[in-house]
């Protein structure tokens, strides 16, 4: 299964991604700002989602809102 970012680049475990759009976090009052970089991502069983560590919590991002850093 190939997981691709918004530009069509293939993502792997441990890559770094950058958010391309301001995103509100569901269930929280925080907002992920455009340009924020997440390091050491993990792929999920769904091809359109990745897991990222944000502080002490884990955030699941859709790959259409991030690009490989």
Residue pairs with C-beta under 8 A, 6 or more apart in sequence:
1 47
2 10
2 47
3 10
3 11
3 43
3 47
3 48
3 50
3 63
4 10
4 11
4 63
5 11
5 17
5 63
5 66
5 67
5 68
6 20
6 63
6 64
6 65
6 66
6 67
7 67
7 68
9 67
9 68
11 17
11 41
11 43
11 50
11 63
11 68
12 43
13 41
13 42
13 43
14 40
14 41
15 41
15 68
15 69
16 37
16 38
16 39
16 40
16 41
16 68
16 69
17 37
17 38
17 41
17 50
17 52
17 61
17 66
17 67
17 68
17 69
18 35
18 36
18 37
18 38
18 66
18 67
18 68
18 69
19 32
19 33
19 34
19 35
19 36
19 37
19 38
19 61
19 65
19 66
20 34
20 65
20 66
20 67
21 34
21 65
22 31
22 32
22 33
22 34
23 31
23 32
23 61
23 65
24 31
24 32
25 31
25 32
25 54
25 59
30 54
32 54
32 59
37 69
38 52
38 53
38 54
38 59
38 61
38 66
40 53
41 50
41 51
41 52
42 50
42 51
42 52
43 50
43 51
44 50
44 51
44 60
47 63
48 62
48 63
48 64
49 60
49 61
49 62
49 63
50 60
50 61
50 63
50 66
51 58
51 59
51 60
51 61
52 58
52 59
52 60
52 61
53 59
